[in-house]
Amino acid sequence: MARIHAAITGVHGYVPDFVLTNADLEKMVDTNDEWIRTRTGIKERHILKEPGKATSDMAVEAVKGLLEKTGTDPMEVDMVICGTVTADMHFPDTANIVADKVGMKNAFCFDLNAACSSFLFSLVTASHYMESGRYKKIIVIGADKLSAVVDYTDRSTCILFGDGAGAVMLEPSEQPTGVLDYILKSDGSGRDLLYQKGGGSLYPCSKETLEKRMHYIYQDGRKVFKYAVEGMKNTLLEVMKRNNLTKDDIKWLVPHQANMRIIEYVAKMADFPMERVMINIDKYGNTTSATIPLCLWNYEDQIKPGDKLLLTAFGGGFSWGSILVEWGKPGK
């Protein structure tokens, strides 16, 4: 039997309507538009403000668009993986909730949390399930409502994050397409540099955790910057080397949209031209698990079948990695 490959046959995304601009943030914390743009590249971010709406609601919109675009009946989907750090609840999994809301009643569903690397880890996991031959249609989601855990009195973090969701469809192919190779890494020694400390079994919600604002994101920006640049650069160069590829063989670099300076440093250290680097951080900010699928969605018209892409990300904890993908679908 020919080897089964996990081809990406569709992509769709969603961001909420409400836009939080740098000018809006100037009224909330001691910052200004020029300072934010020069240090992060962010001009605005989309925020899910509607009461009672959560990460699953954004994921549902992305999945509905994906199903329509690919002409897929919800009952045909047999697996859903949702990469997220802001699940609707600790349990049940957000993937379960999304599947129920969309009508994917035959799907095996679970969440995967690897911070900002969640989509990468989820995509690789899904590709292996596909390669087993037991699954025919798998949806991989990257979705986060970071506004739910951002401290809007902390100017070092509140300027960075936005809300959004993206999703891709994986289907089996006998052609060497889709996920071709990957390197994923983890290092728990970075757990004190980027985290949300409150709400887990170590520090359950209490009056003390609330008073100490432990349910919000904390980040040591300078140290995380250094680790992120090195981790993303090293893994993408290693993937290219072991597949005998040069920068000319790669059509697009698709980096996690954490900070424009990180993106520029990684591209420079990998000697990769910025005109072939996907960027949407200016419009969305850091949407965590959603940044890479949202980039694929935004650039969909510019990706052709056979194009090779390098996806790379770095997240809290730490988690990081790079994936070599060959695009297996036409544009819109």
Secondary structure as the mmCIF struct_conf table of DSSP 4:
data_model
#
loop_
_struct_conf.conf_type_id
_struct_conf.id
_struct_conf.beg_label_comp_id
_struct_conf.beg_label_asym_id
_struct_conf.beg_label_seq_id
_struct_conf.end_label_comp_id
_struct_conf.end_label_asym_id
_struct_conf.end_label_seq_id
HELX_LH_PP_P HELX_LH_PP_P1 ALA A 2 ILE A 4
STRN STRN1 HIS A 5 TYR A 14
BEND BEND1 ASP A 17 ASP A 17
STRN STRN2 VAL A 19 THR A 21
HELX_RH_AL_P HELX_RH_AL_P1 ASN A 22 GLU A 26
TURN_TY1_P TURN_TY1_P1 LYS A 27 MET A 28
BEND BEND2 VAL A 29 ASP A 30
HELX_RH_AL_P HELX_RH_AL_P2 ASP A 33 THR A 40
BEND BEND3 LYS A 43 LYS A 43
STRN STRN3 GLU A 44 HIS A 46
BEND BEND4 GLU A 50 GLU A 50
TURN_TY1_P TURN_TY1_P2 PRO A 51 GLY A 52
HELX_RH_AL_P HELX_RH_AL_P3 THR A 55 THR A 70
TURN_TY1_P TURN_TY1_P3 GLY A 71 GLY A 71
HELX_RH_3T_P HELX_RH_3T_P1 PRO A 74 GLU A 76
STRN STRN4 MET A 79 GLY A 83
BEND BEND5 VAL A 85 THR A 86
BEND BEND6 ASP A 88 PRO A 92
HELX_RH_AL_P HELX_RH_AL_P4 THR A 94 VAL A 102
TURN_TY1_P TURN_TY1_P4 GLY A 103 GLY A 103
TURN_TY1_P TURN_TY1_P5 LYS A 105 ASN A 106
STRN STRN5 PHE A 108 LEU A 112
HELX_RH_3T_P HELX_RH_3T_P2 ALA A 115 SER A 117
HELX_RH_AL_P HELX_RH_AL_P5 SER A 118 GLU A 131
TURN_TY1_P TURN_TY1_P6 SER A 132 GLY A 133
BEND BEND7 ARG A 134 ARG A 134
BEND BEND8 LYS A 136 LYS A 136
STRN STRN6 ILE A 138 LYS A 145
HELX_RH_3T_P HELX_RH_3T_P3 LEU A 146 ALA A 148
BEND BEND9 VAL A 149 VAL A 149
TURN_TY1_P TURN_TY1_P7 TYR A 152 THR A 153
HELX_RH_AL_P HELX_RH_AL_P6 ARG A 155 CYS A 158
TURN_TY1_P TURN_TY1_P8 ILE A 159 LEU A 160
STRN STRN7 PHE A 161 PHE A 161
STRN STRN8 ASP A 163 SER A 173
BEND BEND10 GLU A 174 PRO A 176
STRN STRN9 GLY A 178 SER A 186
HELX_RH_3T_P HELX_RH_3T_P4 GLY A 188 GLY A 190
TURN_TY1_P TURN_TY1_P9 ARG A 191 LEU A 193
STRN STRN10 LEU A 194 TYR A 195
TURN_TY1_P TURN_TY1_P10 GLY A 198 GLY A 199
BEND BEND11 GLY A 200 TYR A 203
BEND BEND12 CYS A 205 CYS A 205
HELX_RH_AL_P HELX_RH_AL_P7 LYS A 207 GLU A 211
TURN_TY1_P TURN_TY1_P11 LYS A 212 HIS A 215
BEND BEND13 TYR A 216 TYR A 216
STRN STRN11 TYR A 218 GLN A 219
HELX_RH_AL_P HELX_RH_AL_P8 GLY A 221 ARG A 242
TURN_TY1_P TURN_TY1_P12 ASN A 243 ASN A 244
HELX_RH_3T_P HELX_RH_3T_P5 LYS A 247 ASP A 249
BEND BEND14 LYS A 251 LYS A 251
STRN STRN12 TRP A 252 PRO A 255
BEND BEND15 ALA A 258 ALA A 258
HELX_RH_AL_P HELX_RH_AL_P9 MET A 260 MET A 269
TURN_TY1_P TURN_TY1_P13 ALA A 270 ASP A 271
HELX_RH_3T_P HELX_RH_3T_P6 MET A 274 ARG A 276
STRN STRN13 VAL A 277 VAL A 277
HELX_RH_AL_P HELX_RH_AL_P10 ILE A 281 TYR A 284
STRN STRN14 ASN A 286 ASN A 286
HELX_RH_3T_P HELX_RH_3T_P7 THR A 288 ALA A 290
HELX_RH_AL_P HELX_RH_AL_P11 THR A 291 ASN A 298
TURN_TY1_P TURN_TY1_P14 TYR A 299 TYR A 299
HELX_RH_3T_P HELX_RH_3T_P8 GLU A 300 GLN A 302
TURN_TY1_P TURN_TY1_P15 PRO A 305 GLY A 306
STRN STRN15 LYS A 308 GLY A 315
TURN_TY1_P TURN_TY1_P16 GLY A 316 PHE A 318
STRN STRN16 SER A 319 GLU A 326
BEND BEND16 LYS A 329 LYS A 329
#
